[in-house]
Amino acid sequence: MEWPNTPPECSVKLSGDFPGAMNKRRKEEMKPMNEPQSDKEKGYKFFPDHILTEINIGLFLFYLCTILAIVLPVEMAEKANPLVTPEHIKPEWYFFPMYKWIKLTPEAVGLFFPMLVIAIFIFWPFVDQFITKITHSKILPVVIGVIGMVIVTSLMIMEAIP
């Protein structure tokens, strides 16, 4: 219940509303009913705005790759000879860390440690929660992840550079 000619603080106390609700109600009362919404309130339309933006970016990247392929063509290597085994076989680049790990460690460690790492990846949400609960630190799981990425990257670079 609002009394006439009372300050806003009194009307809030008398009406039983908390100040946040009262401020929201005041803002709504101050807006004209037929005022168009601002661009921020309207949002960003998925179609056609977002779709066209994604298509433009995709076409730009496609053209960029095409131009780079025309300007800097890859030279063909010699044909493979099925009768001659290559001296050194290297895996694809995404297997370099595992390949280097197997070469650096003994056989048992080289084979079972990657399985342990994969198991940790699968159960990482539980491991993360467990580490946070024990150490009361949210930064430690991030540090562990960064150290893991540094190790994987260094193994990849060590294998890639002869």
C-alpha positions in Angstrom: 0.0 0.0 0.0 1.4 3.4 -1.0 0.6 6.6 0.8 0.4 9.8 -1.2 3.3 12.1 -1.1 5.7 9.6 0.6 9.3 9.2 -0.4 10.2 6.0 -2.5 11.9 4.3 0.5 8.7 4.4 2.5 6.6 3.1 -0.4 9.0 0.1 -0.7 8.6 -0.7 3.0 4.9 -0.3 3.0 4.3 -2.4 -0.1 6.5 -5.2 1.2 8.6 -5.4 -2.0 12.4 -5.6 -1.8 14.3 -2.7 -3.4 15.3 -4.7 -6.6 11.7 -5.5 -7.5 10.7 -1.9 -6.9 13.5 -0.5 -9.1 12.6 -2.9 -11.9 8.9 -1.8 -11.6 10.0 1.8 -11.8 12.1 1.2 -14.9 9.1 -0.5 -16.6 6.8 2.3 -15.6 9.2 4.9 -17.1 9.4 3.2 -20.6 6.8 4.3 -23.1 4.7 1.4 -24.2 5.2 1.8 -28.0 8.9 2.6 -27.9 10.9 0.3 -30.3 13.4 -2.0 -28.6 17.1 -1.2 -28.9 19.4 -3.4 -31.0 20.9 -4.9 -27.8 17.4 -6.0 -26.6 16.4 -7.5 -30.0 19.5 -9.7 -30.1 21.3 -11.2 -33.0 19.2 -13.2 -35.5 20.4 -16.7 -36.3 18.9 -16.6 -39.8 20.0 -14.9 -42.0 22.6 -12.8 -40.1 24.6 -15.6 -38.4 24.2 -18.1 -41.2 25.4 -15.5 -43.8 28.4 -14.6 -41.6 29.4 -18.3 -41.3 29.0 -18.8 -45.0 31.2 -15.7 -45.8 33.9 -16.9 -43.4 33.8 -20.4 -44.9 34.1 -19.1 -48.5 36.9 -16.7 -47.5 38.9 -19.6 -46.0 38.2 -21.8 -49.0 39.4 -19.1 -51.4 42.5 -18.5 -49.2 43.4 -22.2 -49.3 42.8 -22.3 -53.1 45.0 -19.3 -53.7 47.8 -20.7 -51.4 47.6 -24.0 -53.3 48.0 -22.2 -56.6 50.8 -19.9 -55.5 52.7 -22.4 -53.4 52.2 -25.9 -55.0 53.5 -29.0 -53.3 56.1 -30.8 -55.2 55.5 -34.5 -56.0 57.9 -36.9 -54.4 59.4 -39.9 -56.2 57.1 -42.8 -56.9 56.9 -45.5 -54.3 58.8 -48.7 -55.1 56.9 -51.7 -53.6 60.1 -53.9 -53.8 62.2 -51.6 -51.6 61.5 -51.0 -47.9 62.0 -47.4 -46.9 64.9 -46.9 -44.5 62.9 -45.0 -41.9 59.2 -45.1 -41.6 57.6 -42.2 -39.7 53.9 -42.0 -38.6 51.6 -39.1 -39.3 52.2 -35.9 -37.4 49.4 -36.5 -34.9 51.1 -39.8 -33.8 54.5 -38.2 -33.2 54.1 -37.8 -29.4 53.1 -41.4 -28.9 55.9 -42.6 -31.3 58.5 -40.6 -29.5 57.2 -41.8 -26.1 57.5 -45.4 -27.2 61.1 -44.8 -28.4 62.1 -43.1 -25.1 60.6 -45.5 -22.5 60.9 -49.2 -21.9 58.4 -51.5 -23.6 56.0 -51.9 -20.6 55.9 -48.2 -19.7 55.6 -47.2 -23.3 52.5 -49.4 -23.8 50.7 -49.1 -20.5 51.2 -45.4 -19.6 49.2 -44.2 -22.7 46.3 -46.4 -21.5 46.5 -44.8 -18.1 46.4 -41.3 -19.7 43.3 -42.2 -21.8 41.6 -43.5 -18.6 42.4 -40.2 -16.9 40.9 -38.3 -19.8 37.7 -40.4 -19.6 37.4 -39.9 -15.9 38.7 -36.3 -15.8 35.5 -34.7 -14.5 35.8 -36.9 -11.4 39.5 -36.5 -11.1 39.2 -32.8 -11.4 36.5 -32.7 -8.6 38.6 -35.0 -6.4 41.8 -32.9 -6.8 39.8 -29.7 -6.1 38.2 -31.2 -3.0 41.5 -32.5 -1.5 43.7 -29.4 -2.3 40.9 -26.7 -2.1 42.6 -25.2 -5.2 40.8 -24.7 -8.5 44.1 -23.8 -10.3 45.8 -27.2 -9.8 43.8 -29.1 -12.4 44.5 -26.4 -14.9 48.3 -26.5 -14.1 48.2 -30.3 -14.6 46.5 -29.8 -17.9 49.0 -27.2 -19.0 52.0 -29.4 -18.0 50.4 -32.3 -20.0 50.1 -30.1 -23.1 53.7 -28.9 -22.7 54.9 -32.6 -22.5 52.8 -33.6 -25.6 54.0 -30.6 -27.6 57.6 -31.1 -26.7 57.4 -34.8 -27.6 55.9 -33.8 -30.9 58.6 -31.3 -31.6 61.4 -33.7 -30.6 60.1 -36.2 -33.1 59.4 -33.8 -35.9 62.9 -32.2 -35.8 65.5 -34.7 -36.9 
